[in-house]
Amino acid sequence: MYDILVTNDDGVNAPGILALATALRALGNVEVVAPASNQSACGHKRTVFQDILVEDVPLADGTIAKAVAGSPSDCIALAALGVATWPPRVIVSGINRGQNMGQDVTYSGTVSAAFEAAIQGIPSVAVSLAQHDAGTVEDYVVAAQIAARVVAHVLQRGLPPLSILNLNVPPGPYVKGIRLTRQGISIYNDAVERDGDNYRVLWLSTPGVMGHTDEEGTDLWAVHNGYASLTPLHLDMTAHRFLADLAAWDITITEVPPQDRDFDKETAFQS
């Protein structure tokens, strides 16, 4: 049996992680190490210079999980240091309540946990359900079944180094299938209101309020058309196609002479 580690960013008691762990038990031995509280949109946060409490807590089905008073990335880093069986064959992060597509991946604790797993050398899959009002385990069952199918292939084939799979599933009981996609572009309609001397930010990044570029082949297009989206992501964030253009700037130098080490703003941008 394979060892599978499960985490999330919605917290150890979220229904999505229980649905995921239940579905993955058909593939191997599942351990859950997840944040003790909701860590949504925390990005790739790592806790430093402070203690992190780890406790055993029962899930709703009676199985025991590790609750970590930290971020999703902390969960993976602590698992690698001995909090869980290590190394697992695969790490699965989710199921997140709400999609993680387009630029969402830069904010997402769900995706960041998968990237932390990739840094640790473990194949990983991030799983999200594009349904912000999902509140019961039953709401996540279809997404969990699709995730288990993807994870079964990862267990057999592995993943390239520093790469993860980002799976997003549309809401509803019927999914048309899985599409292989690229990352799309979200359009955020955030706003701010002023109340006297205070400002209140309205984060309007939810379905029906936010927009997207409806380009076929993207994660956003697939989910909005009833397909589960499977996107390979990589930790190398280099803009490779821009490197040639950047070279034309003639900005590179081999050595900074001692007299030039104090930045001269009057001459720095003269050609």
N, C-alpha and C positions, 0 to 999 in steps of 0.2 A: 504494500500500500504506500502511496505517495504521502509525504508530509506537506500540508498546505497551511499557510499562514494567512489569516484574514484580518483586515483592519478597515477603518473608515474615517470620515471626519465629522459625521453627524453624532457621534458618541456611542459608547458601548451598548446602550439600551435602545438604540434606534431600531425600528422594525426591519429596515433594509439589510442590516448586517446579519440579523438572525435568518432572514430568508436566504441570503447568500450562503452562510455557513451550512444551513440545512441542505441546500442543493449540492454543495461541493462535497458533502460527506459520502456521496455515491462514488467519488473519485479517490478518496484517501482519508487520512487522519487530519482533521481540521483543528487548528488552534486559533483562538481569537485574542488579539492584543489590540485594544482600541482606546481612544481618548475617553477619559472619565466624563467629559462634558462636550457639548457641541463646539466644534472647531472649524465650522464652515468658513470658507474664503480666507483661511489663514496662510495660504501659499506654502512655500517650502520653509516654514519656520522651524528652527531648532532651538531648544532651550539650553542656555549656558549659564554657568555661575550660580546655579541654584539647585536645590534638591528636587527630585521628581518622585512623587509617591506612586507606587504600584501596588494595587490591591486585587485579590481574587474576588470576583463578583459572579453571582448566578445570572445567566440569561433567562428569558421567559420560559424556555424549554427545560430549564434545570441544569444545563451544561455550564461549566465554569469558564469564565474568561478573565483576562488580565485587563484591569482598568488603569490607565496611565494618566496622571495629572499633567498632561503635556499635549503636544501637537501630534498629528498623524506621523510626521517624519520622526518625531521622538520615539513613537511606538516601534517603528522599524529599526531604528538605531539601537534601542534597548533590547529588542529581540535578538539582534546580532551579537549583543554583549552577554547574552545568556538568560534573558527573561523568558524566552520560548525555545523550543527545539530548533536547533540551527545546524546546518542550513536547511530550510525547507526547499522543496522542489519548485514551488511557485508561490508568489505572494499575490493576493487579490484584494483590492481596495474598493469598498462600496458596501452595499449599493447606495449611492448618493441620492438624496431626495432633491431632484432638480438636475437639469442637464449640465454637462461640462463640455461645451463645444466652443469653437472659435477661440476668442481671447480668454474665455473662461478658464482655460487650462493653466494660465499664468497665476490665477487667483486660487485655484482649487486645492484644498487640502487633500482631497481624494486622489487627484492626479499626482500631487507632490509626494504622497506616500509611495505611489508606484515608482516614481523617479528615485526616491531614496532607496527603494529595493534594487533598482537597476544599478545605483552607485555601489551597493553592497554585493553586486554580482548575481542577483537572483532574478529570473524572469518574472515579470509582473504585468498585471492587467488592472486597469481602473474601470469601474463599472458605475454608470449613472442612469437614473430613470427620469425622463423629462416630464415629471409630474410633481409639481411643487406641493400639492395637497395630499400626496400619498402618506397615509397615516397608519396603515395596518400591514401586517406581514403579507396578507393576501394581495395587497396592491403590488407587491414586489415579486410575486411568484413567477410570472412570465419572464421578467428581466433576469431573475435568478436562473431559470432554466436555460436561457440563451447564454448567460455568462458561463454556466457549467459546460456548455457545448464548446465555447471558445477556449476555456481553460483546459479541456480535455486535449485539444490540439496542441496547446502550448506545452503540456506535459509530455507529449510525444515528440515534438519537434524543437522545443526551446525557442529562444529569441536571440537576435544579434545583441552584442554588448551595448550597454547604455541605451537600449531601446525598450519601449513599453507599448502595449496596446491600450487604446482608449475606446471603450465600448459605451455607446449611448443608446438607450432603448426608448422608443416612443410610448406614450401612455396607452392604456386600453388593453383589452384581452387579446386583440388580434394584431400580430406583427407580420408584415408582408414578407420579411426575410432579412438577411444581413447584407449590407452593402459595404464594400471596401472604399474608404473615402479619404480625402485630404482635409486638413483643417480649414474651416470657413472663416468668415469675417462677421462678427456680431456688431450690431449697432445699439449702443446703450443710450437710453433716454433718461438719464439721471437728472435730478433737479435739486435746487436748494430754496428753502423758504426762510425769510427773515422774521423773527419774532422779537421785536425790540432790539436789544443788543446781541441776541443769540441767533444762531443759524441752525436750521434743521435740514439735514440732507435726506433727500428721498431717493433711495436706491430702487430704480424702476426696471431692474434687469430680470424681469419675469416674463413668461410667455403671455402674449397678448399686449404687452407694454413695450417690450424691447423688439428691435427689428433685426434683420439679417440680409446679407446678400444672397439671394435665392439662386445660387449657381449650382447646376447639376454636378455631382461628383464630390460635393463638400459634405461634411458631417451635418451641418445645419439643414441642407436640402434633404438629405436622406431621412432624418428624423421627422421633419415637417411633412414628409410625404409618406409616412407610415413604415419606414424601414429602420431597423437597427443599424447604427453606424459604427464601423470598426476602423479606427485610424491609428496607424503606427506613428509614434512620436519618438524623438531622439533628443538626448541631453545636449548634443552639440548645437548651440544656438548661433553659430557663425553664419552670417549672410554670405554664403560662398559666391553667389552670382554678383555680389557687389564688390568683391575683392578686386576684380580687374579695374572697375571704375575708380575705386579708391586709390589704386596704384597710380592712376593718372594725375592725382592731386600732387604728386611729388612731395609727399609729407614725411617720408622716411629719411632718417639720418643715421649715420654710423656711430657718431660720438658727439657729445656736447662739450665744446671747449669750456674750460673753467670760467672764462670771463662771460660766457653766455648763460650760465646756470641761473642767474637771476632773471626772471621773466620780464622782458621789456614790452609792455603793451603798446608802445608807440610804433614799434617796428615788427611785431610778431606776425601781423597779417599783411605786410607789404609784399608784393610779388616782385 
